[in-house]
């Protein structure tokens, strides 16, 4: 654990449910929390995102993360639930490659928050038929 001052709410975390069984996403949640708490049980839960398999646009990306977090919270007892979704956005006026961007949504049942990742260019060959 780092020398950061740990907010009281984080210091009480014992169980976090994540709306996915994807190992890299679960590892990312564990790594993010490791800066604040020594021990936390991060549990992956298979849930539906409510969006297409390849979300397109900010609305679908954020909706998928929120849906996953809320479903993870509803799946069983936990102190915090997380949903992570990524998808593609385009910037048509810039005539660029599609961009991949992620959203992480957190909820404890009474409060919710989210953040967006930085974006990276997605190869055209991988986005055929998406836009």
N, C-alpha and C positions, 0 to 999 in steps of 0.2 A: 504494500500500500504506500502511496506517496505521502508527502508532508502537507498535503492540502487539508484545509479545515473542512471536515465532513459535515454537511448540513444534517440536522437531526433526523429528518425524514429518510435520508439515505442510510444513515447509520442503523436504522431499524429494519432495513431490508433483509428478509430471510429467503423468500421465494419469489422468483420472477418467472412468469409464463410468457413465452414468445410464440406468436401465431405462425409457426413454421417448424418443420423438422429438418431444415436445410443446415447441415453442419457448419458451413462458413458463417451463416447469419447468427447461429447460436454462439459461435466463437467470438464474433464481433460484439455481441451483447455482454458476454463474460469479460472481454477485454475492456470494454467501456466502463463497466462497473468496478473492475479491479482497482481503479484509481481512487475509489471511494469506500469500498468495503472489503474486508479480508475474506469473508466467506459468504457466498450467496448461492442458492440452488437455482440454476437456470434450467427451466424445463421447456422443451419444445413440444408444441401441440399442433396436430394436423387440423387446420381450419381452412375454410373457403375464403378467398379474397373478395369475392363478389364482383370482380372485374375480369376482363379477358386474360388469357394466359400471357399475352404480350400487351400490357397496358400502354396506351398511347395518350399522351397529354397529361398535364399536371393534375387535372381533375381525377382521372382514373388512377394515377399513381398514388395520390394522397388518399383517395377513397379506399383503395386496396389496403394501404397501411392501417388506416383507421379501423376498417372492418376486421382485419386480422387481430389488432390489439384488443378490440372490444370482445371478439369471440374468444380470444385467449383468456381474458378476464372472466368471462362467463363459464369457462371450462372447468374451473375448480378454484379452490382457495389459493390466493397469492397476495403479495403485498404490492406488486406492480405487474403490469402487462405491457408487452411491446408488440408492435407490428412493423414489419419492414417490407417495403415493396419498391421495385424499381421498374422503370419503363422508358419509353422513348418520347422525346419531344422534338419538334422541328422549329427552326427559325426561318420561315419561308423567305422573308425579305432579304436575308443574308445569303440564301442559296448555299447553305452548308450541309454537311452530312447530318443525319439524325444524331441527336445527343441522348445519351443514357444518363438518367438522373434517378437518385433514390430518395425515399422518404422513410423516416423512422417516426412512429407515433407511440406515445407513452400514455398510459392511464392507470390511475389507482382506484377508479370507480367514481371519484368525485371531481378529480382534476384531470385535464388532458393537455398534452403539449405535443408539438411535432417539429421536426427540422428536416431540411433538404440537404442532400450531398452536393458536392461540386459535380459538374457534368463532364463527360468525355465524348468525343466523336465516336460514333458507332459506324462500323464499315457498311457501306451501301449494300454489299452482298448479303449481309446478315439482316437487313431491314427490307428486303424485297417484298413488295405487296403490303407493307405496313402503312405507307403514306400514299 
